[in-house]
Amino acid sequence: MTIHPISPVAVTANAVGDLLASVANVFGYTPTESLVVIGLTRDNRLSTHVRVDLHKALPIAHDFGAEIGRMMSLEHAQCIALALTEEAPAPGAYSDTLAHQGSAFCAGLESAGITVKNAWHIGNNYSRPMLDSDPASAPYPGELIDPTTPTAQALKPHKATSPQEIVESYQAPHTAPTPPQGSTITGLQLWDEIAADTIDTANLTALETGHLVAALAAHPMAIIATVAADLLEGISALGSDDDRELPRTVQAIGDAPDWNRIDRLAAMLKTLTPYTVQRASSNVHAIMSWINYAKGRGTLALAFAEQAQHDSPGNHLARSIHQLAINGTVSPWAVYSWTAYKGN
């Protein structure tokens, strides 16, 4: 499950092309085989976007709807539901199932106190009412989507980037010279300075790079604790083994971190990619899986966790985030607008 807290452009609830453009804008690409719920503010502005895989949601549609509704009803009274598929809507068993289970999904949303204003099935540039499989009242394949409205054009992302493409941007051949062996403690201190933006990251010495990589290879959760909280938390985490430290690290309980510090961590991880091999490379992806889990980006968290486990099957952090993402668990930080990450 993926949750994005805001989208600031007001659109009309039945302008399907605008809705689809908003989905692409918020997620960075247009997902398929997905259920997307878009929260509406009182003045009809699109707000929180939540995505879940269709094949996971449909069998237990009411339960999924109720779970998403409980999160969204905290700040929204209305929403729009979209079923996004590869193929255009067509009569038959699938549309019948989608209408039946979609009705259960919407009933689950409404049982949590959020009214479903519209529900659409969108596929291959066509849209039709999701909850009506009768061709007499809603002919197939539906209406062509207009992507040229002013709102759709304003929302259209400059470049669509899939989760896998983002993961690949954190992979690179080990082409940079191997830095000197560094110190974990010094590395943590440097990670803290990077998060605080008090060091010139463009001019790190070879030894400083070695310190950062040493900490990255040995203690990814100490880096997370340092950046999300402070250096003392990171040093404290050095004394805990993975299994003891994991629950506290992944639960994301309490006040939200300074998201600017988290963004600087992500940027530095990408910078260090050419210097990392084996365990350090796996931990780049494992930390990125945590970052995206904390932000509510479950699909991207899962993609990074899978890459980390591919590089190092025993990576505890990646395994934990993978399980959370597979189960559809959402970080508590991502649920509330006052703690959620506001960027894309």
GUVO-348996 format. One record per residue: x, y, z of N, C-alpha, C in turn; residue number from 1; residue in three letters. Coordinates in pm, whole numbers. Atoms other than C-alpha are relative to their C-alpha. Example, Ala and Ser with C-alpha at 12.3 -4.5 7.8 and 13.67 -1.06 7.14 Angstrom:
2
89  -119  0  1230  -450  780  90  120  0  1  ALA
-82  -119  -6  1367  -106  714  -77  109  73  2  SER
// end
This chain:
344
85  -119  0  0  0  0  88  124  0  1  MET
-75  -124  10  125  344  -92  -93  116  31  2  THR
82  -114  -38  -3  670  58  78  128  -21  3  ILE
-57  -132  20  71  1026  -52  -96  101  59  4  HIS
93  -82  -78  -72  1300  170  -66  116  -72  5  PRO
58  -122  56  -134  1593  -62  13  4  -151  6  ILE
-9  -43  139  -199  1714  -415  -76  131  -7  7  SER
61  -130  -26  -271  2085  -421  -90  56  -109  8  PRO
76  -58  110  -459  2126  -751  -146  -40  10  9  VAL
144  28  -8  -840  2154  -739  -51  -46  -136  10  ALA
59  49  124  -1026  1949  -1003  -143  -39  27  11  VAL
136  46  -12  -1382  1851  -1070  0  -150  18  12  THR
-5  142  -37  -1460  1510  -925  -32  -94  -114  13  ALA
33  92  109  -1599  1369  -1250  85  23  -125  14  ASN
-93  -19  111  -1317  1491  -1478  106  -109  6  15  ALA
-83  119  -19  -1156  1151  -1520  143  22  -49  16  VAL
-135  -27  49  -863  1275  -1728  83  77  101  17  GLY
-70  -76  -104  -776  1519  -1451  39  -91  116  18  ASP
-29  93  -109  -797  1243  -1191  120  -88  -35  19  LEU
-110  88  42  -566  1016  -1392  131  77  -3  20  LEU
-122  -83  0  -318  1301  -1440  48  24  142  21  ALA
-40  -20  -140  -323  1365  -1065  68  -124  55  22  SER
-62  125  -45  -245  998  -998  143  -9  -51  23  VAL
-135  5  58  53  1013  -1237  91  104  64  24  ALA
-78  -106  -62  167  1340  -1081  46  -39  139  25  ASN
-29  32  -140  150  1211  -725  95  -120  12  26  VAL
-80  121  -12  300  865  -779  125  3  -86  27  PHE
-115  -7  90  545  967  -1051  -15  -86  -123  28  GLY
30  86  116  395  717  -1297  -147  -38  12  29  TYR
139  44  -5  53  576  -1384  -5  -148  31  30  THR
4  142  -36  4  249  -1196  -112  -72  -75  31  PRO
106  83  56  -201  -35  -1341  -29  -114  97  32  THR
45  110  -86  -383  -330  -1184  0  46  145  33  GLU
-3  -65  -131  -439  -104  -887  -136  59  34  34  SER
109  -82  -52  -711  46  -672  63  125  60  35  LEU
-49  -126  -54  -648  412  -599  -117  75  61  36  VAL
101  -81  -67  -848  614  -349  58  140  18  37  VAL
-44  -139  -9  -824  994  -365  -93  74  96  38  ILE
79  -78  -94  -939  1200  -68  -32  137  -54  39  GLY
42  -133  42  -1130  1520  -130  -13  92  121  40  LEU
19  -100  -105  -1113  1833  82  -141  59  -14  41  THR
134  -60  3  -1425  2035  161  -24  86  -124  42  ARG
17  -83  119  -1359  2264  -135  34  -77  -128  43  ASP
-13  88  116  -1320  1965  -370  143  -9  -55  44  ASN
-139  15  42  -941  1974  -386  46  -143  27  45  ARG
-52  135  -18  -766  1644  -437  108  1  107  46  LEU
-94  3  -111  -567  1544  -131  70  -136  4  47  SER
-72  126  -18  -437  1210  -1  -33  -100  -110  48  THR
14  107  97  -380  939  -264  50  -130  63  49  HIS
-40  131  -52  -369  573  -155  -14  -103  -111  50  VAL
3  104  104  -282  284  -388  21  -138  62  51  ARG
-17  138  -43  -319  -90  -334  -17  -90  -122  52  VAL
11  93  112  -276  -386  -570  -141  -58  -10  53  ASP
134  54  21  -605  -500  -722  -10  -145  45  54  LEU
11  144  -30  -525  -870  -680  3  -27  150  55  HIS
2  16  -146  -468  -818  -308  -131  52  60  56  LYS
116  -65  -60  -768  -594  -247  -131  -70  -31  57  ALA
132  51  41  -1047  -763  -442  -50  -119  83  58  LEU
54  114  -77  -1065  -1092  -248  -54  38  137  59  PRO
47  -47  -131  -1113  -903  80  -30  149  -9  60  ILE
20  -140  39  -1247  -581  -68  -56  85  113  61  ALA
61  -80  -106  -1463  -468  224  103  32  108  62  HIS
-101  -21  -105  -1179  -514  475  104  103  -44  63  ASP
-97  -97  50  -933  -323  255  -61  140  -2  64  PHE
66  -130  3  -1184  -45  203  -12  61  138  65  GLY
15  -50  -137  -1249  -17  575  134  47  56  66  ALA
-132  -39  -51  -875  -6  652  44  133  -58  67  GLU
-38  -127  63  -810  269  399  -91  112  48  68  ILE
95  -100  -48  -1125  450  509  34  52  138  69  GLY
-35  -43  -136  -1011  456  871  117  99  -3  70  ARG
-112  -93  12  -688  627  765  -46  133  -58  71  MET
34  -120  73  -850  874  529  -108  83  67  72  MET
110  -74  -61  -1157  965  733  45  93  112  73  SER
-53  -91  -100  -933  1135  986  0  144  -51  74  LEU
-11  -135  56  -905  1430  748  -88  23  -123  75  GLU
81  -14  120  -1148  1365  462  -141  -53  24  76  HIS
138  46  -10  -1526  1337  441  -44  -71  -127  77  ALA
36  59  129  -1535  1231  73  124  -52  -71  78  GLN
-111  53  78  -1322  1037  -172  -51  -46  -137  79  CYS
26  59  131  -1305  903  -526  79  -130  -8  80  ILE
-68  129  16  -1218  539  -604  23  -28  -148  81  ALA
-37  34  137  -1038  433  -923  54  -140  -6  82  LEU
-60  130  30  -974  83  -1054  76  16  -130  83  ALA
-86  -21  116  -681  106  -1296  47  -135  -53  84  LEU
-37  128  60  -631  -187  -1535  74  24  -132  85  THR
-70  -8  128  -413  -258  -1839  -99  8  -116  86  GLU
96  10  109  -711  -346  -2060  -115  97  20  87  GLU
118  -85  -6  -1007  -127  -2146  -116  -77  63  88  ALA
118  69  -55  -1333  -204  -1963  -72  -79  -109  89  PRO
68  88  97  -1514  -492  -2136  -104  -83  75  90  ALA
101  81  -67  -1830  -687  -2059  51  -141  27  91  PRO
-41  136  -32  -1790  -1026  -1895  22  -19  148  92  GLY
-14  41  -139  -1693  -1201  -1576  86  97  79  93  ALA
-90  -88  -76  -1409  -964  -1484  -72  128  41  94  TYR
71  -123  -34  -1625  -652  -1503  -109  -26  104  95  SER
100  36  -101  -1898  -831  -1306  65  -10  137  96  ASP
-72  14  -128  -1643  -922  -1037  45  136  52  97  THR
-47  -131  -41  -1500  -571  -1034  -114  84  55  98  LEU
115  -75  -48  -1846  -420  -995  -44  -50  137  99  ALA
45  57  -127  -1937  -661  -714  99  30  113  100  HIS
-100  -22  -103  -1609  -640  -523  31  148  18  101  GLN
-17  -144  -13  -1575  -271  -601  -107  60  90  102  GLY
107  -46  -89  -1912  -218  -434  33  -31  145  103  SER
-38  36  -136  -1785  -406  -129  113  90  51  104  ALA
-111  -88  -36  -1466  -196  -131  -53  138  40  105  PHE
57  -132  -29  -1666  128  -144  -84  -3  127  106  CYS
77  14  -124  -1897  -2  130  93  0  120  107  ALA
-98  -3  -108  -1588  -61  343  48  140  29  108  GLY
-40  -139  -18  -1473  295  283  -108  77  77  109  LEU
108  -76  -62  -1815  430  381  -29  -46  142  110  GLU
18  48  -138  -1833  208  690  94  71  96  111  SER
-98  -72  -83  -1530  405  814  -31  149  6  112  ALA
41  -139  -14  -1712  735  770  41  91  -113  113  GLY
-38  -84  113  -1593  854  427  -90  -33  -117  114  ILE
95  19  110  -1841  903  143  73  -13  -133  115  THR
-58  20  132  -1747  770  -202  -81  83  -100  116  VAL
71  -92  90  -1840  1051  -442  -13  -57  -139  117  LYS
1  65  132  -1749  864  -762  93  -119  3  118  ASN
-87  116  14  -1596  531  -862  10  -34  -148  119  ALA
-23  21  143  -1441  468  -1203  89  -120  -26  120  TRP
-92  102  53  -1289  177  -1392  70  64  -119  121  HIS
-80  -66  102  -1006  311  -1608  98  -100  -60  122  ILE
-95  90  66  -812  113  -1866  17  36  -146  123  GLY
-33  -23  141  -637  175  -2198  -70  125  -55  124  ASN
52  -131  38  -755  538  -2211  -153  9  -4  125  ASN
145  -5  -11  -1121  453  -2145  -40  0  148  126  TYR
51  4  -136  -1329  509  -1835  -150  -25  -2  127  SER
144  22  -17  -1670  390  -1720  -27  -21  149  128  ARG
29  20  -143  -1851  362  -1384  43  -138  48  129  PRO
-53  126  -50  -1677  96  -1178  -109  -93  51  130  MET
96  82  -73  -1985  -23  -992  -119  -44  -85  131  LEU
111  35  88  -2211  -75  -1296  52  -85  -115  132  ASP
-48  88  106  -2142  -379  -1516  -104  -18  -110  133  SER
108  15  97  -2468  -344  -1713  28  87  -123  134  ASP
-31  -80  120  -2388  -240  -2074  -116  88  -45  135  PRO
115  -81  40  -2740  -103  -2115  4  138  64  136  ALA
-4  -129  -70  -2687  170  -1857  133  71  -16  137  SER
-133  -58  18  -2314  224  -1916  74  -80  -107  138  ALA
-58  76  111  -2194  109  -2261  151  -19  16  139  PRO
-143  30  1  -1852  -55  -2296  61  51  -130  140  TYR
-96  0  -112  -1566  29  -2320  -7  125  87  141  PRO
9  -123  -77  -1681  361  -2179  37  120  -84  142  GLY
-35  -123  69  -1574  713  -2269  151  16  -10  143  GLU
-142  -31  15  -1238  813  -2407  40  108  101  144  LEU
-50  -97  -98  -1033  999  -2147  67  116  -74  145  ILE
-60  -119  59  -937  1354  -2239  120  45  84  146  ASP
-118  -40  -77  -576  1418  -2130  45  143  -28  147  PRO
-45  -131  46  -568  1767  -2280  -66  116  74  148  THR
61  -110  -76  -774  1964  -2028  110  82  68  149  THR
-103  -82  -67  -587  2254  -1864  51  -61  130  150  PRO
-43  60  -128  -586  2076  -1527  88  -122  -24  151  THR
-80  119  30  -459  1748  -1676  139  38  -48  152  ALA
-130  -44  49  -182  1933  -1857  86  57  112  153  GLN
-75  -58  -113  -85  2120  -1541  52  -108  93  154  ALA
-39  107  -92  -70  1796  -1344  94  -102  -62  155  LEU
-79  102  69  111  1589  -1606  146  6  44  156  LYS
-141  -4  -43  454  1485  -1471  92  22  -118  157  PRO
-96  -26  107  753  1600  -1673  57  -130  -56  158  HIS
-53  130  41  881  1243  -1681  -55  -107  92  159  LYS
50  112  -81  717  922  -1567  117  -88  41  160  ALA
-108  82  -52  948  716  -1346  -59  -112  84  161  THR
55  115  -71  853  366  -1236  82  -30  125  162  SER
-79  38  -118  958  224  -897  130  -71  -35  163  PRO
-122  73  35  1207  -9  -1067  106  94  -55  164  GLN
-97  -97  52  1369  283  -1249  63  80  113  165  GLU
-55  -72  -116  1410  465  -918  102  -87  71  166  ILE
-95  92  -64  1573  158  -763  128  -10  -81  167  VAL
-118  12  86  1806  127  -1062  89  123  9  168  GLU
-82  -121  -13  1918  487  -1008  91  -6  122  169  SER
-86  21  -117  2069  367  -678  93  -120  -20  170  TYR
-93  107  33  2268  97  -854  101  53  -101  171  GLN
-104  -41  93  2597  156  -1027  118  -95  15  172  ALA
-122  82  -13  2912  -42  -1108  96  62  100  173  PRO
-98  -49  -98  3183  -17  -844  120  56  -77  174  HIS
-102  -61  86  3384  218  -1064  92  97  72  175  THR
-81  -98  -72  3510  467  -809  113  -71  75  176  ALA
-110  61  -75  3845  404  -637  -47  -42  140  177  PRO
36  47  -133  3808  202  -319  55  96  105  178  THR
-49  -96  -100  3827  450  -30  77  -71  111  179  PRO
-72  61  -113  4057  390  270  -99  -57  102  180  PRO
83  57  -107  3921  177  554  -33  107  103  181  GLN
40  -106  -90  3719  405  777  -46  -51  135  182  GLY
47  28  -135  3584  420  1132  -153  15  4  183  SER
145  -4  -9  3220  341  1209  -48  121  79  184  THR
41  -113  -84  3193  602  1487  19  132  -75  185  ILE
-23  -122  78  3349  871  1271  -100  9  -114  186  THR
99  3  107  3120  761  991  -136  48  48  187  GLY
127  -47  -54  2814  812  1212  1  151  22  188  LEU
-11  -145  -21  2937  1158  1305  -15  75  -133  189  GLN
11  -63  131  2970  1239  936  -142  -9  -55  190  LEU
140  12  43  2621  1104  860  -86  105  71  191  TRP
74  -101  -75  2491  1337  1132  25  138  -60  192  ASP
-32  -130  61  2671  1634  974  -65  14  -137  193  GLU
67  -4  131  2534  1542  631  -149  29  19  194  ILE
143  -22  -25  2181  1525  771  -27  143  43  195  ALA
17  -138  -49  2228  1863  941  43  104  -102  196  ALA
-46  -89  107  2374  2010  619  110  94  49  197  ASP
-110  -81  -53  2686  2129  800  135  -43  -57  198  THR
-123  45  62  2940  1961  573  -18  10  -151  199  ILE
4  -12  146  3027  2015  206  11  -140  -60  200  ASP
0  138  51  2926  1681  58  63  -11  -139  201  THR
-59  4  134  3063  1778  -283  152  -11  6  202  ALA
-147  1  -10  3419  1788  -148  48  -89  114  203  ASN
-45  95  -102  3453  1486  81  136  -56  -37  204  LEU
-128  64  26  3801  1345  118  -20  -150  -16  205  THR
7  145  16  3874  983  35  -20  -68  136  206  ALA
13  60  -131  3907  907  407  -142  22  56  207  LEU
137  -24  -47  3572  1071  488  -98  -94  -71  208  GLU
84  96  73  3413  860  216  15  -139  61  209  THR
-23  130  -64  3574  556  377  -73  -13  132  210  GLY
75  3  -126  3423  647  714  -150  -23  -25  211  HIS
143  14  31  3076  682  560  -33  -141  -45  212  LEU
25  135  52  3101  350  377  16  -103  111  213  VAL
-19  93  -111  3230  176  690  -125  -7  87  214  ALA
123  -3  -79  2926  289  889  -116  -63  -78  215  ALA
107  53  84  2699  200  598  4  -152  -6  216  LEU
-13  145  11  2835  -152  570  -32  -71  131  217  ALA
10  69  -129  2825  -228  942  -130  27  74  218  ALA
109  -38  -90  2534  -41  1098  -105  89  -70  219  HIS
101  -83  69  2251  75  869  -105  57  94  220  PRO
104  -49  -90  2005  105  1157  52  110  92  221  MET
-59  -110  -77  2245  322  1353  1  128  -83  222  ALA
8  -117  88  2257  554  1051  -142  55  0  223  ILE
140  -44  -3  1876  564  1043  -30  72  131  224  ILE
24  -62  -130  1866  641  1417  68  136  10  225  ALA
-73  -126  -2  2127  913  1374  -73  108  -79  226  THR
62  -98  88  1947  1083  1087  -142  33  44  227  VAL
140  -23  -37  1589  1035  1208  -13  63  139  228  ALA
7  -56  -136  1666  1129  1570  121  89  26  229  ALA
-123  -76  -21  2020  1233  1662  116  -96  13  230  ASP
-121  82  -3  2376  1110  1690  3  -90  123  231  LEU
-1  83  -120  2331  985  2046  -85  -126  -19  232  LEU
82  117  31  2049  758  1929  75  -97  -90  233  GLU
-77  85  90  2274  630  1653  109  -76  72  234  GLY
-106  67  -77  2561  555  1891  -60  -105  91  235  ILE
68  98  -83  2317  382  2125  -37  -123  -79  236  SER
40  113  85  2199  166  1835  119  -91  -33  237  ALA
-118  83  27  2558  44  1783  9  -116  98  238  LEU
-9  104  -102  2522  -156  2104  -109  -104  -9  239  GLY
110  95  12  2212  -340  1988  19  -85  -125  240  SER
-5  82  120  2203  -635  1753  -124  28  -84  241  ASP
107  -31  94  1973  -626  1452  -137  -38  53  242  ASP
131  49  -41  1693  -832  1602  -58  82  114  243  ASP
50  -85  -110  1668  -609  1912  -32  140  -50  244  ARG
16  -137  46  1693  -282  1720  -109  14  -106  245  GLU
94  -9  111  1462  -368  1431  -138  52  38  246  LEU
137  -46  -28  1122  -325  1600  -8  150  24  247  PRO
3  -144  -28  1203  24  1729  27  81  -127  248  ARG
-36  -74  121  1352  126  1395  -114  5  -99  249  THR
100  5  107  1067  15  1171  -137  50  44  250  VAL
133  -38  -42  771  118  1387  -32  146  -26  251  GLN
20  -143  28  820  491  1327  -106  60  91  252  ALA
96  -51  -98  640  587  1645  53  132  57  253  ILE
-39  -127  -61  641  938  1787  -2  113  -100  254  GLY
-3  -115  89  704  1277  1633  72  -35  -130  255  ASP
-64  24  129  794  1277  1266  141  55  1  256  ALA
-136  -54  9  1160  1328  1179  0  129  -80  257  PRO
-21  -112  91  1296  1633  1006  20  -62  -138  258  ASP
-6  67  131  1221  1518  651  113  52  -86  259  TRP
-116  -50  74  1496  1743  515  123  -84  30  260  ASN
-113  87  -35  1746  1528  706  -11  -134  -73  261  ARG
21  128  69  1592  1215  556  32  14  -149  262  ILE
-30  -22  141  1613  1363  204  150  10  -26  263  ASP
-146  -10  17  1982  1444  256  63  -138  12  264  ARG
-49  137  -12  2039  1085  366  -17  -72  -134  265  LEU
26  67  128  1877  957  45  94  49  -109  266  ALA
-89  -57  102  2083  1194  -170  142  -51  17  267  ALA
-137  46  -23  2409  1087  -4  14  -148  -32  268  MET
-6  142  34  2325  720  -44  22  -17  -150  269  LEU
-19  9  146  2298  777  -419  142  40  -38  270  LYS
-137  -44  27  2630  964  -418  102  -109  29  271  THR
-95  104  -41  2802  675  -242  -12  -130  -79  272  LEU
24  125  71  2661  409  -474  122  -53  -75  273  THR
-117  55  72  2976  383  -695  111  -52  90  274  PRO
-104  43  -94  3187  323  -381  -39  -126  76  275  TYR
50  108  -85  2975  43  -236  4  -134  -72  276  THR
4  138  49  3006  -332  -281  -64  -87  108  277  VAL
49  104  -89  2840  -636  -125  -92  57  109  278  GLN
87  -36  -111  2702  -556  222  -39  149  -3  279  ARG
31  -143  4  2729  -178  184  -101  31  -109  280  ALA
94  -22  110  2548  -190  -151  -140  -47  40  281  SER
130  50  -47  2270  -403  -1  -62  96  100  282  SER
53  -91  -102  2238  -158  287  -46  133  -58  283  ASN
53  -117  69  2196  135  48  -146  -22  -32  284  VAL
137  31  38  1882  -35  -79  -87  -26  123  285  HIS
77  26  -121  1774  -147  268  -42  130  68  286  ALA
33  -128  -61  1792  208  406  -101  75  -87  287  ILE
97  -63  88  1610  337  99  -138  -66  14  288  MET
130  65  -23  1339  77  164  -64  56  127  289  SER
54  -60  -123  1302  216  518  -49  143  -25  290  TRP
37  -138  27  1296  576  393  -135  5  -70  291  ILE
125  -3  75  1017  499  148  -115  -58  80  292  ASN
104  48  -92  826  295  406  -42  113  94  293  TYR
31  -109  -91  849  590  647  -83  108  -68  294  ALA
75  -100  76  716  820  374  -137  -50  -46  295  LYS
127  56  45  425  585  300  4  -56  -140  296  GLY
-14  49  138  561  470  -38  23  -151  2  297  ARG
-15  144  -18  492  99  8  52  -72  -123  298  GLY
-45  66  123  544  1  -357  150  20  -20  299  THR
-142  -30  17  882  172  -372  82  -65  111  300  LEU
-68  68  -111  979  38  -28  19  -147  -32  301  ALA
-9  142  35  904  -313  -151  105  -23  -108  302  LEU
-97  15  108  1111  -264  -468  143  12  52  303  ALA
-134  -14  -57  1414  -141  -270  33  -119  90  304  PHE
-25  114  -89  1375  -421  -12  33  -125  -79  305  ALA
-28  118  83  1367  -684  -285  139  7  -60  306  GLU
-135  -14  53  1684  -545  -440  104  -25  108  307  GLN
-94  22  -110  1858  -540  -101  11  -149  33  308  ALA
-3  143  -30  1760  -902  -39  63  -81  -113  309  GLN
-67  66  113  1876  -999  -386  152  8  17  310  HIS
-145  -19  -19  2220  -854  -305  50  -73  124  311  ASP
-40  62  -127  2225  -993  50  -124  -63  64  312  SER
124  64  -48  1953  -1249  136  -21  8  152  313  PRO
15  -4  -145  2022  -1218  509  -19  140  57  314  GLY
13  -138  -48  1964  -841  529  -126  14  85  315  ASN
113  -2  -94  1744  -807  839  -92  119  -23  316  HIS
81  -120  19  1629  -451  775  -87  -14  -124  317  LEU
75  16  124  1526  -525  417  -109  -104  16  318  ALA
100  106  -20  1348  -843  522  -120  53  80  319  ARG
109  -54  -81  1145  -654  785  -86  97  -80  320  SER
77  -95  81  1045  -373  549  -77  -73  -109  321  ILE
68  81  101  962  -630  282  -128  -59  55  322  HIS
118  60  -60  722  -801  519  -108  105  28  323  GLN
95  -107  -24  559  -473  620  -69  42  -129  324  LEU
56  -45  127  512  -371  256  -92  -107  -60  325  ALA
82  110  52  377  -713  153  -134  -3  73  326  ILE
123  4  -81  123  -696  437  -86  125  -15  327  ASN
75  -123  17  12  -347  333  4  92  120  328  GLY
-12  -85  -119  125  -193  663  48  139  -40  329  THR
-37  -138  31  149  185  650  67  63  122  330  VAL
-70  -69  -109  395  386  858  -95  99  67  331  SER
85  -98  -69  212  586  1128  30  144  -40  332  PRO
-33  -135  43  400  895  1010  -78  41  -124  333  TRP
61  -32  130  235  871  667  -151  23  9  334  ALA
146  -5  -11  -123  863  798  -49  142  30  335  VAL
45  -131  -45  -141  1212  949  71  110  -78  336  TYR
-58  -106  83  -89  1527  744  108  78  75  337  SER
-97  -81  -77  104  1696  1026  131  -75  25  338  TRP
-126  74  -11  364  1418  1034  48  -56  -134  339  THR
-33  65  128  358  1299  671  101  80  -80  340  ALA
-95  -61  95  627  1367  413  -80  76  -105  341  TYR
77  -85  91  511  1651  187  56  3  -142  342  LYS
-57  -2  135  739  1595  -113  -52  -115  -84  343  GLY
36  110  89  705  1359  -407  103  -111  8  344  ASN
// end
